[in-house]
Amino acid sequence: MAPHRTVALIVAAGRGERAGGDLPKQFRTVAGTPMLAHSLAAFGAHPAIDDVLVVIGEGQEALLKQAVGDVRFAVGGPTRRQSVANGLAHFHAGPPARILVHDAARPFVPATVIDRLIAALDSHAGAIPVLPVADTLVRGNDAAGETVSRDELWRVQTPQAFAFDLLVEAHRRWPQDRDATDDAQMLRACGHDVALIEGDAMLDKITHAADFVAADARAAMSLVSRSATGFDVHRLEAGEELWLGGVRIPHDRGLSGHSDADVALHAITDAVLGTIGAGDIGQHFPPSDPQWKGARSAQFLEHAVALLRAAGGVLDFVDLTLICEAPKIGPHRDAMRARIAELLRLPPAQVSVKATTTERLGFAGRGEGIAAQAIATARVPICV
């Protein structure tokens, strides 16, 4: 067992029938992004989480790829308990020390909650986030029903954190003909202690159609609009491939750089990073690091977008201007726009690609290189 390794398991195997609509709810859009993408980005960007696995329903592979791209996944079972068990089995070859189990129907995962859960595992077998019950509770079917005390009653949320080996054992000992509403009850049934830590209203579950409206409103209340710019330049050289906006363009020369030197994606990456004050592309992917030699710039942009979403942000629009004498951008504009939109997980209508020249002035005018300028507009939490 890896003594310090912590993984996250996102359960996204349901059909979401109570939410209505044509898609299972975990793949529907919330706050401008597929629901599953929110929690996946939050765990992926958290420094204490070493790996993330998504559990989906049978036959949902194409929906998963369309929503979040290529990610590690397992296929779940007919019940939540079986889906979690199938996910746990994927870690048996190299079991981690800790695991966080989360329901995809709770898309907004604050990093502070993850911090509190992991800290609680230092002294407990498990930990769950809870909120106090605020409403008056009544037992019965009429107005004369008995009022139930709210003392020691809590609303239980996910993610829930556990020592990995203890959770595996709890699943092994749980009766196969009995379902479990969450994993904490299984751990308690084995005699282990489960700590209650402070939850967050942002973790409220999306179950019914009206919950989508409430979730959008909840996200919007804490967001402010920001715009940030990015700029990049690379030299044109013979013998290099020319990549612009994630599209390979036929030309007698290509851009030279440590990666594939795609100035368009580099400029957009810096713009997206700027919306959350996360530095620039060189800080995240240093040109001095040999692992990025020849790397595709698409992964740089996807990383920046994941950081934005992990911070609770929503990308609204990207505008790109390419500055060069040649090649002509017009014939490739639609392909570039489509590829950039794909990388950003946005509709093409929210991506603009333009081109201009410098009237043969300067390095771009002399055909020595290509420059790109981008601006990204996003809504981000006030505290970011």
N, C-alpha and C positions, 0 to 999 in steps of 0.2 A: 504494500500500500504506500502510495506517495504521501509522505508525512505532512506536507504543507499544501497539497493540491486541493483546490476548491472548484467544483463544476456546477453548472446550472442545467436543469432539465425543465423545458417549457412544454406543458401538456396542451396540445392544439389538435386533438383527435376528434373533437365533437362535431356534430352536424349543425348545432345552433338553431334548431327548428323553432324554438320559442321566439327568436329574434326576427323571424320572417326573412324575406328576400331570397334570391336565387343562389347566393353563395353561403357556405358555412361562415358564421360570424367572424371567426378568427382571420378570415381573408378579406373581409369587408373593410372599407376605408373609415378610419377614425382620425379626426384632426388632420386630414389631408394625406394620410399614410395608411397602408394596410395594417389592421390591428396587430397582427403578429409581429410586424416589423418594429413596433415601438419597444416591446419587452426584449426582443432579440438584440436590438441596438443597445439598450440599457445594460444588459448583462455583458455584451461583447465589449463595451467600452469601460466597464468597471475594472480597476486595476487588480482587485482581489479575485476575480473570476478567471480561471485558466482555460476553461472550455465550456461550450454551450451545445446542447443537443435538443432538437425539437422532435416531439412525438406527434405524428399526424395520423389521420384515419386512413384506412385502406383505400387506395385509389386517389389519394389527394396529392400525389407527387407533383403533378403538373401545376396545381393551384399553388403549392409551396414555392416552386421555382418562379412562377409568375409574380408572386407577392414579394419574395425576399432574395431571389437568386439561388445560387448553389450554397447550401448550408448542410451541415451534418444532421441526419434525421433517422428516426426509427419509426416503424409502423406500429400503432397501438392496437388495443383489443376492444372488445365490446363494452367494457366498463372502464371508468377512470382508474381503478385499482390495477387492472390488467395493463392499461397503457403505461402507467408509471413503472410497473414491473418490467415491461418490455424495454423501457428506457434504461432502467437500472442494469439490465443484462448487457447493454452495450459497453458498460464500464468495467465489466468483470475482469477483462484481460489486464487492465492496469488500474485497479480501483483507487479512487481519490480518497482523501481523508474526510472531506465534507461535501455535501450536496445541497443545493437549493432547488426545491420543487415549486414550480410556478404555473398558474393557470393563464393561458393566453388571453382569456376574457377580461383580464385586469391589465390593460395595456400600458398604463403609466406607472413605472417602477422608479421611485426616488432612490438615488444612490445612498441617501442617509439611512433608509430602511435596510438596504443590503449591508451597510456598515454595522448597524445595530444587531442584525441577525448573526453575522459572522462573529462579532465580539461575544455574543451570548453563548456560542458553542465552546468557548474556553472553559465554561463551568457547567454546562448542561448538555444532555444528549440531543436535545432538539430545541428549537425556538420558533415561535410563530408571532406575526404581527396582529395586534388586536386594537379595536376601538371600543370605547364604552357605548352601551345602548342608551340613546337619548330619549326615545319615545316611550310613552306609557304603554305597558303591555297588559293585555287582558286575555284570560283563559275562558273560552266559552263562545257560543254562537249568537249571543244577543247582547243588548245593552246592559243586562244584569250580570254579565260575566265577571269572574273573579279577577281583580287586579293582581298582577304578578310583580313582585319586587324586582327592581333592576340591579340591586346589589349583586356584585360578583357575576354579572352577565356581560358578555363581550361579543362583539362582532369579529369573527375570525377572517383573516385575509390570507393571501399568499403574496410573495413567496414564503415558503416555510423551509427552515434550515435544519439539517440533521447530520449526525455522524454517519458516514456512508455505510459502514459495516452494520451498525445498529438498525438502520432503515432496511437494509437487505434482509436481515434476520427477522425483522417485524413483518415484512411481506411474506417470508417463508412460513411463518407461524400463523398467519391470518387464515381463517377458514375460507376455503376456495369458493364455497357457495354463498358467501356473504360479501357485499360490497362495502366500501369505506368512503365516506364523504371527503375525508382528507387523510393525509399520512400521519398527522399528529396523533389521532385517535389510535392508530395501529401501534405507534411507539409507546403510548401510555398503557395499552393493553399488555405490553411486555414488561411493565413495571418501571419504565424509564421516565425521567422528569423532563418536562417540556416547559421552557421559559416563555412567559408572555412579554413581548416587547411592544413599544409604542408603534402603532400602525400609521397610516396616512389616508386621508380622504381621497387622494388621487388614485388609490388602489381599489376604489369601488368597482364592483363587477358589472360587466355589460351582459345582460340576460335577455331583455325584451327590446322591441323596436324603439321604444321611447328612450331607452338608455343610451342609444347612439347620439341622440340630440343632446342629452344631458352631458355626455362625455365631451362632445365638441364644445359645449358651452363652458364646461369645467376647464378644459385646456385653454380656451380663448381668454378666460378671465385672468389668467396668470401670464399671458404672453404680450410682448411688445414687438413692434416691427423694427427690424434693423436692416441696413444695407451695408455691404462691404465690397471693396474692389480687389482685383488681382491683376498682376501684370507679369509677363514673361517674354523673354527673347532667346532665340537660339540661332546659331549660325547654319547656313546652308553649305553642305559639302558633298562632293561627288562620292558615290559608293555607299551612301546611306539611304535607308528607306524613309519616305516622307509620311508621317502620321499626323493628322490634324483632326481634332474632335473625335478621336477614337476610330477614324477611318483611314485606311491606307490609300494614298492618292498617287497615281502614276506621275512621275516627274523625273527630270534628269539628275536631280540632286535631292538629298534628304536633310533633315535637321540633325545636327550633331549634339550629343549630350550624354550624360551618364546613363539615363534611362532611355526610353524611345524618343525623348525630346519633344513630346507633343505639347507645343506651347499653348494650344487651346485648352487642353485639360489641365495643364499646370496653372494657368491663369484662373480657371474656374475653381480649382482646388483651393487656391489661396483666398479667393473671394468667399467660398463657403466657410473655410476656417476662420476668416475674419468676422463672420457674423456671431461667433461665440468667443472671440478673442483667444483663439487657440494657436496663435503663432502662424508660421508659414510652412510651406511644403518642405523646406530644407531642414527644419527642426524635426519633422516626423520621418523623413526619408533622406538622411544626409548623403550627399554625393560622395562623401569619403567612405561610405559603407559599401563593400563589394557586393553585398547581397542584392543591391538595387541596380547593378550593372545590367543594362539592357531591359530592365523591368518595364512592363506595360503601365502606362500612366493611368489606365482605367482603375487599377487597384488603389492608386493615390486618391483619386476622386471618391471612390466608394468608401474609403477610410474616413475622409472628411465628412461625407454625408452621414456615416454611422455615428461619428462624434456629435454632429449636430442633433441627430435624433435621440441619442443617448442623453443629451442635455435637455431633452424635452422640446426641442425646436421643430418647426415645420418650414420646409423650404417652399417658397411661393413662386419664385421666378428667377431665371438666369438669363442675362444678356451678354453675348460675346461679340467682340469686334476683332477680326483678324486684319493685320496691317502688312501688306506685301504687294509686290508688283506681279509676281508669278508664284505658283500657278493661279489660274482663275478659280475663284471659290464658288461661283454661281452653280456650275454643274454638279458640285458635291454638297451643296448647302443642305438639301433635304436629308441626305444620308447622314451627314454630321449631326443635324438637329435630332434625328431619330435616335442615333447612338447616344448622344449626350443625355437625351430624355430617359433612355433606358437605364443609363448608369445612375442618374439622379432619382429614378423611380417617380418620374413626373410625366404627365401627358405632354406630347410635343408642343402643344399650344402654350405651355409655360416655359418654353426655351426659345430664345431668339439668337440667330446667327447672322452676322453682318460682316462685310469686308470693305476695306478702303485701301487707297494707296497714299503715298507721301509725295505724289507728283514728282517722282524720281529724285527726291531729296533724301539725304542721309543713307544709313546702311540698308534700310528696307528698299529705298528708291534705287539703290545701286544693285539690288538683288543679292546682297550678301547674307541676308537672314530674314526671318519672319518674327513679328511681334504679335502679341495677343493681349487684349484688355478685356476684363470681365467684371460684371457686377452681379452680386447675388442678393436677393431680398428674401428675408426669412422672418418668421415670428418665433421669438425665443422667450423663455421665462425671464421675468424681471430680474431675478437674482443672478443670472448667468453673466 
